[in-house]
Amino acid sequence: MVARRTVDRARVLRRQLSPPEARLWCCLRGGQLNGWKFRRQHPIGPYILDFYCPAARLAIEVDGQGHDHSEQMAHDRRRTVWLHGQGLRVIRLAAEDVRVNLDGVLAFIVRTVRERCGG
């Protein structure tokens, strides 16, 4: 069950994507990436995932420099453990990689989705 507050926050975040998130979303939306469907700022439990592929049960997180701080890293670890417990795979992408190596990032996402979907 997702709390109403989390859903409302996700709606706000959909309108406030960071530049790397917006860049990646342009490539993921509408099944543009090999027909796979993705959601942006998807609430699950107490968390909001940057991107989520339901078919692959794959969470994609785009991490900026703020994720390099020890407190944020500890939070990210707890979050990943919780998501794994829900049967989700979490991949973390550096925002800089999305900016300078988008093709490589997209190829990695495709490989991961295929692995998760058995093909």
C-alpha positions in Angstrom: 0.0 0.0 0.0 1.3 3.4 -0.9 0.5 6.4 1.4 -1.5 9.2 -0.2 1.3 11.6 0.8 3.8 9.5 -1.2 1.6 9.6 -4.3 1.1 13.3 -4.0 4.9 13.8 -3.7 5.4 11.7 -6.8 3.1 13.9 -8.8 5.1 16.9 -7.8 8.4 15.3 -8.6 7.1 14.3 -12.1 7.0 18.0 -12.9 10.5 18.7 -11.4 12.8 16.2 -13.1 16.5 17.0 -12.9 18.1 17.6 -16.3 19.7 14.0 -16.3 16.3 12.5 -15.4 14.5 14.5 -18.1 17.1 13.4 -20.6 16.7 9.8 -19.7 12.9 10.1 -19.6 12.9 11.4 -23.2 14.4 8.0 -24.2 12.2 5.8 -22.0 8.8 7.3 -22.3 6.1 5.8 -24.5 7.9 2.5 -25.0 10.7 4.1 -27.0 13.3 1.8 -25.6 12.7 -1.5 -27.5 9.0 -1.3 -26.6 9.6 -1.6 -22.9 7.2 0.5 -20.7 8.6 2.7 -18.0 7.0 4.9 -15.4 8.7 8.0 -13.9 8.6 9.0 -10.3 6.7 5.8 -9.4 5.7 5.4 -5.8 6.2 2.0 -4.2 5.8 1.5 -0.4 7.4 4.5 1.3 9.6 5.3 -1.6 9.5 7.1 -5.0 11.5 5.5 -7.8 13.0 7.7 -10.4 12.0 5.2 -13.1 10.3 1.8 -13.0 9.8 -0.9 -15.6 6.9 -3.1 -14.3 7.6 -6.0 -16.7 11.1 -6.4 -15.4 10.4 -5.2 -11.8 13.3 -2.9 -12.4 13.9 0.3 -10.5 16.3 2.8 -12.1 17.8 5.6 -9.9 19.7 8.5 -11.3 22.1 9.7 -8.7 23.6 13.2 -8.6 26.4 14.4 -6.4 24.1 14.5 -3.4 24.2 10.7 -3.3 28.0 10.8 -2.5 27.4 11.9 1.1 27.6 9.2 3.8 24.1 9.9 5.2 22.6 9.7 1.7 24.6 6.6 0.9 23.3 4.8 4.0 19.7 5.8 3.2 20.2 4.5 -0.4 21.5 1.2 0.9 18.5 0.8 3.3 16.1 1.7 0.4 17.8 -0.8 -2.0 17.5 -3.6 0.7 13.8 -2.8 1.1 13.2 -2.8 -2.6 15.1 -6.1 -3.1 12.8 -7.5 -0.4 9.9 -6.6 -2.6 11.4 -8.5 -5.5 12.7 -5.5 -7.4 16.2 -5.1 -8.9 17.7 -1.6 -8.4 20.2 -0.1 -10.7 21.9 3.2 -9.9 23.2 5.4 -12.6 25.4 8.4 -12.1 23.8 11.6 -13.4 27.1 12.4 -15.1 26.9 9.1 -17.1 23.4 10.0 -18.3 24.8 13.3 -19.4 28.0 12.1 -21.2 27.3 8.5 -22.1 23.5 8.2 -22.8 23.9 5.5 -25.4 25.9 3.3 -23.0 23.4 3.9 -20.3 20.5 2.9 -22.6 22.3 -0.2 -23.7 22.9 -1.2 -20.0 19.2 -0.7 -19.3 18.2 -2.8 -22.3 20.5 -5.6 -21.2 19.2 -5.5 -17.6 15.5 -5.5 -18.7 16.2 -8.5 -21.0 18.0 -10.4 -18.2 15.1 -9.7 -15.8 12.5 -10.8 -18.4 14.3 -13.9 -19.5 15.2 -12.9 -22.9 
